[in-house]
Amino acid sequence: MSKNVFVLGLDEQNAKILERISWAGEYRFRGLLTPAELQHGEIDLGGLLRKAREQLDAVDGPIAAIASYWDFPAATMVPLLCSEYGLPSVSLEAVLRCEHKYWSRLLQREVIDDIPAFGTVDLDDDEPGPPDGVDYPMWLKPVKSFSSELAFHVSGPDEFADAVAEIRAGIGRVGDPFDEVLGKVELPREITEVGGAACLAEEEIRGVQAAVEGYVYDGDVVVYGALDSVNYDGTPSFLRHQYPSRLPAEIVGRLKEISRTVMSHLGFDNATFSIEFFYDKDSGQVRLLEINPRHSQSHAELFEAVDGIANHEVMLRLGLGQDPAHHPHEPGRYRVAGKWMYRRFDGDALVTRVPTDAEIAEIEQRVPGTTIEISAIEGQRLSDLPEQDSYSYELAHLFVRAQTDAELAEKYQACVDALHFEFE
């Protein structure tokens, strides 16, 4: 009988990646709740946990692992469910130390200097203002959100007031259920006072953006890859994630050292993580932006293309209680890979046409080493799409694999030129 591995929010594309893992034939990968249930609309944490338990209890055969590559609420549900079913996992408290942006900043400040000035904004104040020590330009964001939802770049008092109004209106969707999870652990006084539906202000960080991915097993912090995060010119919206990073080896080494220091201090263990940074080439300054208590499913095919192993395999090994470091693998077929986000910046619209399956298949065949996923939905307004940033709408994700940077860009442009969307 196959051993069951449950993955919160398992979708078709990531199921295929897991099934390509060479040694995983004895395991059956099962979805535990759908991505829509976990991420769309109001988040009923208690209801999600009850439904997850029903699915787990109804399965035939042993449960070997419960894992996920998604943000809240999945990232916090994994330790809760693993604890109930006696499976290996990171602790809930360690996850929350990463996910609560203000709590995470307070702990980071204890061991590193590579962070921006920050503070909380009192949303209950009639006329809230920036916290002491945080000057314009700055970013305002909830202490818990994902995909840059309700994150605003603010250059002055008028923009500050507009951003606060939008955050007030929308913060409860994630903040209220996040408060519910915070109630399951013992919190320091500073976090009890602000709660899970609070607003964080941070000084603007300049430079190029990069990320590292790693894991902790039995207290040993391992960083296995660094990637570049490239924005559309003049915007805070991602154009692509590219692996491996093109940063100098010395800077990548600094990112890894900071990551090891911080993750050890947070008490994070037996799980994957990703950390985002900014690097200023002119000053040489490195700043830590954000810690995610999970690896990124967006990067899975990039690692697979270059390293021959998707980062999902590390998640799976840890979920099974195994040390990922003890399992060597062959390199991939490509030297560089990127996940490109094809976006619309022209404002909201009704989607009246998206590329057909036949059109996508033709493009992928004509431009080898590419995979296209359409995000926009025909007949739906762009503003109804989930998990959009505050400045654009994602129309499609393009995974591109190549031997050089130039070939990577050429393949992407060839795909974009062939994609046919229509809007009203």
Secondary structure, DSSP 4 states (H G I P E B T S, - for coil): -PEEEEEET--HHHHHHHHT-TTGGGEEEEEES-HHHHHSS---HHHHHHHHHHHHHT-SS-EEEEE----TTHHHHHHHHHHHHT-----HHHHHHHHSHHHHHHHHHTT-S-S--EEEE-TTSSS--PPTT--SSEEEEESS-STTTT-EEE-SHHHHHHHHHHHHHHTHHHHHHHHHHHTTS---HHHHHH-SS-EEEEE---SEEEEEEEEEETTEEEEEEEEEEEEPTTSSSEEEEEES--S-HHHHHHHHHHHHHHHHHTT--SEEEEEEEEE-TTT--EEEEEEESS--GGGHHHHHHHHSS-HHHHHHHHHTT--GGG------S-SEEEEEEEEE-S---BEEE---HHHHHHHHHHSTTEEEEE-S-TTSBGGGSSS--SS-EEEEEEEEEESSHHHHHHHHHHHHHH---EE-
